[in-house]
Amino acid sequence: MILDAIMTAIGVQDWTYILVGLTFALYIGIAIWSRASSTKDFYVAGGGVSPWANGMATAADWMSAASFISMAGIISFAGYDGAVYLMGWTGGYVLLALMLAPYLRKFGKFTVPDFIGDRYYSNTARIVAVICALLVSFTYVAGQMRGVGIVFSRFLEVDINAGVIIGMFIVLFYAVLGGMKGITYTQVAQYCVLIFAFMVPAIFISFQMTGNLIPQLGFGSELTDGSGYLLDKLDGLSSELGFSEYTEGSKSTIDVFAITLALMVGTAGLPHVIVRFFTVKRVRDARKSAGIALLLIVLLYTTAPAVAVFARTNMIETVSNKPYANMPEWFKKWETTGLISFEDKNDDGNIQYVADATKNELTVDRDIMVLANPEIAKLPNWVIALVAAGGLAAALSTAAGLLLVISASVSHDLIKKVIKPSISEKGELVAARLSAVGAVVVAGYYGIHPPGFVAAVVALAFGLAAASFFPAIILGIFYKRMNKEGAIAGMVIGIVAMLLYMIKYKLGWFDDTLPDKSEWWFGISPEGFGTVAMVLNFVVSITIMKFTKAPPEGVQEIVENIRIPSGAGEASSH
């Protein structure tokens, strides 16, 4: 009783300071304990990480702010259409685990540009790959830093920009000090924090609304108040407000296919996820850690649709056609962040939340849905604060992995391999750390000025990875005739096509206003255009390859070798 009274008396902000402070102290402590003393430690954690630790670190690296904060948010607004993110990201990880991870580990390089530079026997290919890695990573990390800003803004009640800057300093400390070694063991802790923070409120709310402790079953169950099934109720609420039914899709089939495929193959080309498979001792460990990571990822991904339904239903019932003056404290707190706003168009004092834009009085940023969900459901203060700590863990873990990719691309692939091959190991380590500092500053800027909500920004990064890396990697592993001329031309054409489409239809730089959906090529959104750019990359690569000379015999033998399972154990020496 006394303990309950104490826990109730502690406010949300106090709980947030306690939990975020403890988790940050843990991350910094791990970074100091595991600081990198060599370039191998900095780039691949010494190559001796166990499969379980690597699996957990990979899961944390993979489940970014987009997965934790934004995915359930976008599903809660898009309904059935939001399923493309679930299908694309989980399917892509399976593709990565089965088709790429073991072979890249057997090749034994530190980074994706390192693989491309050596496989295509060309520094030009390496430089193109570095540029692509930087574009992908900076686009991706912008979404993470925005996620950090949102959490700080609401729960620690600081400005979003100030929140981004605080996050920059934290991630800079353990990424620069520990490199991949520090990041790996920090990410193990961050996975534990983020999965606990995501599951606890989901279980609470599932039991509260349906009496079922398992969220994955709860969102398809009957409500405890006897008013029918939860999804049927949400369909009814959505229809009453003029929105399409939650369980019905509105996207065209071609756009659903394009987005799903772009996310899948983009996953398989993400440099910060691929590099995780270079941190284990053996090829066998790469396969094992990929399987472990997939199981750990599925736990959150199968819960996200349930969280989306719970949040959307509670949001509508709490705010729709209710007096603004009677809104609960959480509503007023989120208003101060600018992520939820009310404009009383008919001066009746009630919140009119409808699909008709001319009558709608409520604007809700979809990125707040997961974070506000426990508050809307009136869960204990410590659970609300736990979600904040989990959101920060998700954002910072991925941001750290991305910053390492940026750092390694500059110091190892550009300086060591191209500009100054004679640089000492100590000099390379200094360059890596300085690169990370520069990367954090740029990431912070784009966190303050992002081109959209978190999941959309991240989806664009996947499109860039699909357009550039995936064809070069897949052809490099499975087609020994593939040469440098084809790979370079394909990567350049693919990334340029994706960038131009993204700039025109997502950022609107070429027009006074953002072009309408009716102008999209083949009806494909910017998030799905990575599929078109990837196909273009494949066509250009193979066509150019047909008219140019074959790779040297030595390179073709390497390609044959990395695809032979027998003798894989010997690859651990690389």
N, C-alpha and C positions, 0 to 999 in steps of 0.2 A: 504493500500500500504506500509506504513512504517513498519507495523507489519510483512507483508510478507517478506520485505527486511531484517528485523532483523532475522527472522526465517531461511531464506536462508543463511545468513551470518554465522550463528552458525554451526560449523562443526559437523560431526557424533560423533567424540570422545567427544566433548564438550557436545552435547546433551545426550550422554550416561552417562557421569559423572553426569549431572543434574538429569536425570530420575532415574538412578540406585541409586544415592545418596538420592533422595527423597523417593524412595520406601524402601530403607534400613533404613532410619530414621523412616519411618512409622512402619516397622516391630519391630525395637528396642523399639520404643515408646510404642507399644502395649504390648510387652514383659514386660516392666517395669510396665505398668499399671495393667497387669493381672498376676503378678508373683505368683507362687504357694506357699501357706503357710502350706499345709498339703499334706499327701500322696495321698488323694483322689483328691485334686486339681491337683497334679502332674501326676497321672495315668489316671484319667477320667474327668478332668476339673470340679470336684465337682459333676458330674452327673446331672447338671442342664442346659445344653445347649439347646437352642430352636431348633426346627426342621429345620427352614430356615438356621440358622447359621451353624448347623451341616451338613446340605445338601451341603452348599457352601464349608465348610471345607473338607468334604469327597471328593467332586469333585476335590478340589485342591490337596488333599492327593493322590488321584487316578491318576490325570493327571500329571504325572511326566515329567522329561526331555525326557523320551522315547516317551511320547505322544506329547509333544510340539515340541521338536527338531528333534527327530529321526524317528517317525512314518511316517510323510509325506516324509522324506528323503528316507526311505527304500522303500516306495511305488513308489517314483519317479524313482528308479532304478529297482525295481522288477516288477513294473506294476501290472498286474492282480494278480500275486502271493502274493503281499503285502497285499491283502485283508484279509489274514488269521489273521493279527493283528487286523484289524477292527472288524471282526466277533468274534474272540476269546475274546478280551478285553471287548467289549460291551455286548456280550452274557454272559460272565462270571459275569459281574456286575449284570445283571438281575437275574442270578442264585443265587448270593449272597443275593440280596435284598429279593427274594421270599422265598428261602429255608433255609437260615441260620440266617440272621440278627435278626429277631424277637425272635427266639428261644434262641439265644445266649444272647440277651438282657434280656430275662426273667430269664435265669440262673443266671445272675447278677454278673459275675466275672470281674476282671480288665483286664485279658489278656487271650490269647489262651492257653498258658501252664497252666494257672490257671484253665480254663475250663477242660482241659484234665486231669490234676492232680486230680481234685475233681470228675469228671465224672467216671474216671477209678480208683478211690480210691487207688492211688498209687503214691508215690514219685518218683519211677523209671520212670513211665509214664511221670510225670512232668519234670524230668531231660531230658529225650529223647526229649520231646516237646521243652524245652529250647534250646537244641542243634540245633534242626531243625529250630527254630525261628531265632537263631543267623546266621545259614548258609544262610537261605533265605534272611534275612535282610541285611547282609553284601554283598551278591551278588548283591542285588537290589541297595543298596546305592552306590556301586562302579560306577554304571551307572550314578547315579545322580551327583556324584562329578566330573565325566568326563565331563558331560554336563556343569557344572559350569565352569570348566577349559576352555572349548571351547569358551564360551561366553566372559570370561575375556580376553582370549588370543587374540581374534580378535578385540573386541570393545574397550577394555581399553589398548590394545597393551602391555600386559604383557605375560610372559611365561605361558604355560598351567599349569605347576606345581605350579607356583606362584598363578595362578588363583584358583586352587584347595585349596591352603592353606588359601587364603582370604575367600573363601566360607566356609571353615571349621570354621573359627573364628566367622563369622556372625551367622551361624546356631547353633554353640555351645552356643553363648550368649543367644539367645531367647529360645532354647530348654532346656538349663540347668536352666536358671532363671525362666521361666514360666511353664515348664513341659507341660502337655497336655492342661492346661488352656491357657497358653501363645500361644502355637502352634495353638490351635483351632481358636482363634480370629486373629492371624497372617495369618492363611490359608484363612480366609474369605477375607482379604485384597488381598492376593496373587491370589485368584481365579479371583477377579475383574481385577487385573493387567494382568494376563496371558490370560484371554479370550479376553480382549480389545486388547492386543498386537497381538493375533493370528488373530482376525477377521478384524481389520482395514486394514492391508496390503492385506489380501485376498479379501476384498471388492474393494479396490483400483485397484488391478491387474485384477480382474474379469471384472470390468467396462472398464479398459484400453484395455483389449484384446478382450472382447466380447460385451461390451456395457450393460452387465447385472450386476446389483448391488449385486445380490445374488450368492455367489460363488458356492453353491451347484447346481445351475442351469447353471451357467456360464461355467463350464468345459464340459458341454454337449451341448453348444450352438455354433452358427456360429461365426466366427471371424469377427471383424469389418472391416478388410481389404478385405473382400469378397473372401478369399481363401478357403472357406469351413468350415467344423466343426473342432473344436479344437482337438478332439481326433483322427479324421482321419488324421489331419496334423501331430500329434505326432507319430502315427503309421507309416506314410510315412517317417518321419525323422529318426525314429529308424531303419527301414528296410534299408534305404540308407546307414546307418553307420554299417550295419551288425548285429545289435541287433535284437532280436525277437520283433515282434509287441507288442506295449505297452499293448494292450487289450487282448493279448493271454497269457495263463499261461504255465509254463514249469515244475512246480512241479508235482510229482505223486499224484494221488488222495489220496492214503493212507497217504502221508506226510502232505497234506493239512488238512486232517481229524485229524491226530495226533496233529499237531501244534495247530489247532483251539481248539480242546478239551483240550489240555494241558493248553492253555492260559485261557480257560473258568474255568476249575476246579481249576487251580492255583489261579485265581482271588478270587474264593470262599474260598481259604485257606490262603490268604495273611493276616498275623497278624496285619499289620499296618492299613489295611482298616477295618478289623473286629472290632478292638478296638474302632473305632469311634462310633459304635452302643452302647457302654457302657456309652457314655457321655451324653445321653438324659435322661429325667425323667421317661418316660413310654415306654412300648412296642409299643404302638400306635405311639409314637413320632419316634421310630426307623424305623417303616414302612414308616412314612411320610417323614422322612429325606432321606431315601433310594430312594424314588420316586423323590424327589426334586433333589438329586444328579444326578440321571440318566438323567433327563431333561437337567441339566447343562452340563453334560459330552457329551451328544449327540450333543450339539451345536458345540463343537470342533471336535468331531469324524466324523460328516458328512461334515465338511469343509476340513479336512485333505486330502482326495483324490483330491479335487480341487486344493489345494495348491501344491500337488505333481505334478500335470499335468502342472500347470502354471510354476513352478520352472524348471521342466525338459525341457519344450519347450523353455523357455527363455535361459536356460543354453546352449542347443545345438545350438540355433541360434546365440548366442553371441560368442561362442568359436570355434565351429567346422570349420576347414579349414580357419581360420582367422589368420592374422599375429600376432605373439606373441608380437611384438613391439607395436602394436596398442591396446593391451588389456587395458580395463578401470582400474581405480584406485582400484576398489574392488578386482579385480583378483590379483593384486600385493600385496594388504594388506593380503588376505587370504594365499598367497604363504608364507609370513613370518611366519605363524603359522604352516606350514608344512602339512596343511590339503588339499591343492591342489598343484599339482606340474606338471611341464612341462619338458619333456626330448626330445630335437630335434634329433630324430633318423636319419632322412634323410637330416639334415642340410639345409632345405629350408626356415627356419624361420616361417613356418606356423604350427598351432596346428593341428595335425592329431588325431582326436578323433574317434576311430573305435572300433568295438568289438574284432577284431583280436589282441591278446595280443602282438604279435611280431611287429606289426605296430603301435599300439596305443601309443601316446605320452603324454596323459593327465591322471593323477590320481586324482580322486576327492573323498574325504571322504564324504559319504552320510549324515553324521551328520551336514554338513554345509548348506544343501539345503534350509531349512526353514530360517535360519539366513541370508544367502546371498540373498535370493529371493527378498527382497525389494530393495537391492542394484542393482541387475541385472536388475530389472524393472525400475530403476532410479526414485524411489519414494523419497519424501522429507526426509531430514536428520533426522527429529524428528520421522518419522515412522520407519526408520532403527534402531534408538536408542531404540524406544519403544519395538521392537521385542527382543532386547538384554535384556531389563528389564523383559519382559515376560518370556524369557527362564530361567533367574535366578529365577524368582518367582516359576516357575514350578519345577525346580530342587531342590530348597531350601525347598519348602513346603513338598515334599515327603521325602527328606532327614531328615527333622525334625521329621516326623512321624515315620520313620524307626529307628532313633536314640532313640526315646522314647520306641519303642518296645524292642530294645536291652537293654536299661537301665532298663526297668521294668522286663525283663526276668531275668536279673542278680540280681537286688536288691530285687524284690518282690518274684519271683518264685524260685530263687535259695537260696538267703540269708535268707529271711524272712520265707519261707515255708519249707526249707530243712536244711540249715546249722545252722541258729541261730533264731529259732522261737521266742525267748525272746527279740529280738532287739526292741528298742523303735521306736516310729514313727519318731522322730527326726533323729535317727541313720539310719533308712531306707531311709529317704529323702536324707541324706548325701551320702549314698551308691548309691542311684539312680543317683545323680548328678555326682559322681565320675565315675560311669559306663558310663554315657553319654560322659564324657571327653575321657575315654579310647576308646569308640566306634568311636568318631570323628577322633581320631588319626588313627585307623585301616582303617576307611572309606576313609580318605585322602590318605593313602598309596595305596589302591586299586583304588582310583580315578586317581592316577598318573600312576599306572601299571594295567589298566583294560584288561580283556581278550576279547576285541573286541569292536565294535561300540555300542553305548548306547542301542539301541533296542535289540540287540542280548544278551547283558549282562542281561538286564531286563527279556527277554524271558526265560533265564536260571533260573532266580529266580522264575518265575512262574512254571517252570517245577519242581523245588525243592519243592515248596508249594503243587503242585498237587500230587507229589510222597509221601509226608509225612503227611500233615495236613488234606487234603480233606476227605480221607476215615475215619480217626479217628473222625472227627467232624460230618460227615454225619451219620455214624453208631452210634455215641454217642447220636445223637438227635433222630434218627428214629428207632433204634433197641435196645430195652432195654435189650436183652439177650447178647449184646456185652460186653465182659469182658476185664480186664486189660491185660491178657496174649496175647489175639489176637491183641489188639490195639498196644501194645508195639512191638510185633514181626512184625506187618505190617508196622509200621512207620520206624523201623530200616531197614528192607529189602528194602522198597521203596526208602528211602533217599540214602542208600548205592548204590543201582542199578543206580539211577540217577546221583550220584556223579561220579561213575566209568565211566559211558558212557560219561558224560560231560568232564571228565579229559582226556579220550582217544581220543574222536572225536572232541572236541572243543579246548582243550588246548595242545593236543599232547604230554602229559608228558610221555607216555609209548613208544613212538616211536621217531626216529630221525627227521622224518617229519610228518606233520599232515596227518592222513589217508585220502584216497580218499573217495568221496561220495559213490562209488560202494561198500565200505566195511560196510556202515551203515546197521544195523540190519533191515530187512524187508523194507529197503529203507527209514527209518525214520531218520530225522535229529536230532541233539542234542536238538534243540528247541522243537521238538515234542515228544521226548522220555519220557517226563513226563507222557504222556498218558499210555505208556507201564508200567512204574514204578508204576503208580497209580493202574492199573489193578492188578499188582503183589501184591501190598499192600492189596487190597480188598481180593484177593484169599487167601493170607497168613493169614490175620486177621480172616476171617470167618472159615478157616480150623482149625486153632489153637483154636478158640473159641468153635468149635464143640467137641473138645476133652478135654476141661477144664471146671471147674465149673462155674455156673452162677454168676453174680454179686450179692451182698447183696440185700435184699428186699428194704432197704432204698434207694439205688441207683436207683433201678428199678422204685420206686415210684416217684423219682425226674424226671426221664426221661418221665414218664407218665404226670407229672404235666406241664413240659415246653412245651408240645405239645397240651395242652388244651387252646383254645382261651378264653373261659369264665373265668372271674376272673383275666384276664391279668393285669388289673389295679393294683391289689394288689402287682404285681411283682415290682412295682416302689419303694417299700420300701427296695428292696435288694441293 
